[in-house]
């Protein structure tokens, strides 16, 4: 059975995230795609603002933050 793919970044297939750690670990590879979606996606102004805030928060998250959340 083949692995389900959420999306592809360049030549890198990204499977669905199972937890917050996987999302965090994938963020450096997926950030540009999220930025592109926020700039070029068919989004309302509110949705665009939500994406911008998500990027700001994710850019500031560190492993110690996740330890506090999940630890």
C-alpha positions in Angstrom: 0.0 0.0 0.0 1.4 3.4 -0.9 1.8 6.2 1.5 -0.9 8.9 1.3 0.6 12.3 0.2 -0.8 15.6 1.4 1.1 17.6 -1.2 4.4 18.0 -2.9 7.0 20.7 -2.3 9.5 20.6 -5.1 10.5 16.9 -5.4 9.5 16.3 -1.7 6.2 14.5 -1.0 4.7 15.6 2.3 2.4 13.1 4.0 -0.5 14.2 6.1 0.6 15.6 9.5 -0.1 13.2 12.4 0.7 15.7 15.2 2.0 19.1 16.0 5.7 17.9 15.9 5.3 16.7 12.3 3.8 20.0 11.3 6.6 21.9 13.0 9.3 19.7 11.4 7.8 20.2 8.0 7.4 23.9 8.3 10.7 24.9 6.8 9.8 23.0 3.6 6.1 24.1 3.5 6.4 27.7 4.5 6.8 29.0 1.0 3.7 27.2 -0.1 1.7 28.7 2.7 3.0 32.2 1.8 2.1 31.6 -1.8 -1.4 30.5 -0.8 -1.8 33.6 1.3 -0.7 35.9 -1.5 -2.2 34.2 -4.5 -5.0 31.9 -3.2 -8.6 32.6 -3.8 -9.1 33.9 -0.2 -11.2 36.5 1.5 -9.4 39.3 3.3 -10.1 37.6 6.6 -8.7 34.3 5.4 -5.6 36.1 4.1 -5.1 37.8 7.4 -5.5 34.4 9.2 -2.7 32.9 6.9 -0.5 35.9 7.6 -0.8 35.4 11.4 -0.3 31.6 11.1 3.0 32.3 9.3 4.1 34.8 12.0 3.3 32.4 14.8 5.0 29.4 13.1 8.1 31.4 12.4 8.5 32.0 16.1 7.8 28.5 17.4 10.7 26.6 18.8 11.2 23.0 20.0 11.0 24.3 23.6 7.6 25.8 22.9 6.3 22.4 21.7 7.8 20.7 24.7 5.6 23.0 26.9 2.5 22.3 24.8 3.0 18.6 24.3 5.4 17.6 27.1 
